[in-house]
Amino acid sequence: MSDNYSRDPDDLYGETKVAVIEVSVRKNGSMSVIGAINDLAYALAMLDNAKDAVRRHHSRIDAGQRIITPFEDTPLNV
């Protein structure tokens, strides 16, 4: 059954990926980059945004804004 009827007409594709860049580092230190790297400006903008996202993540952790899961919500709760 298609769920097209429940989609917002202004955002039909929502979270659909439009570009991916994968950076791999190996044990010997070599690095490879694959994905949407043909448009230099677009690829560099994607990488800059990814760097900013990593910085924001770590700034929240450094500021003590860690996510604390209550004990009753953990799988160890018996």
C-alpha positions in Angstrom: 0.0 0.0 0.0 1.4 3.4 -1.0 1.7 6.0 1.7 1.8 8.9 -0.7 -1.5 10.3 0.7 0.1 11.0 4.0 3.0 13.0 2.6 3.2 16.8 2.9 2.8 18.1 -0.7 5.5 20.7 -0.1 8.0 18.1 1.0 7.3 14.9 -0.9 10.7 13.4 -0.6 11.5 14.5 3.0 14.7 12.8 4.3 15.7 11.3 0.9 19.5 11.4 0.5 20.6 13.4 -2.4 24.4 13.2 -2.0 26.8 11.1 0.1 30.5 11.5 0.8 32.3 8.6 2.5 35.8 9.2 4.0 37.7 6.0 4.9 41.0 5.8 6.8 42.9 2.5 6.9 45.3 1.1 9.5 48.3 2.1 7.3 47.2 5.7 7.3 45.9 5.8 3.7 42.7 7.6 3.1 40.0 7.4 0.4 37.1 9.6 -0.5 34.1 8.3 -2.5 30.8 9.7 -3.4 29.5 13.0 -4.7 32.8 14.7 -5.2 32.6 15.8 -8.9 31.3 19.3 -8.0 34.2 20.8 -6.0 32.3 23.7 -4.4 29.4 21.4 -3.4 31.7 18.7 -2.0 33.7 21.2 0.0 30.5 22.8 1.3 29.2 19.3 2.4 32.5 18.6 4.2 32.5 22.1 5.9 29.0 21.4 7.2 30.0 18.0 8.4 32.9 19.5 10.3 30.6 22.1 11.9 28.2 19.3 12.9 31.1 17.4 14.6 32.2 20.6 16.4 28.6 21.3 17.6 28.4 17.7 18.9 31.6 17.9 20.9 30.8 21.4 22.2 27.6 20.1 23.7 29.4 17.2 25.3 32.1 19.6 26.6 29.4 21.8 28.0 28.0 19.0 30.0 24.9 18.5 27.9 25.2 14.7 27.6 22.1 12.7 27.2 21.4 10.8 30.4 19.2 7.8 30.0 17.2 7.0 33.1 17.9 3.6 34.7 14.4 2.3 34.0 14.9 2.9 30.3 18.0 0.9 29.9 18.1 -2.8 28.9 19.8 -3.7 32.2 16.6 -2.9 34.1 15.5 -6.3 35.4 
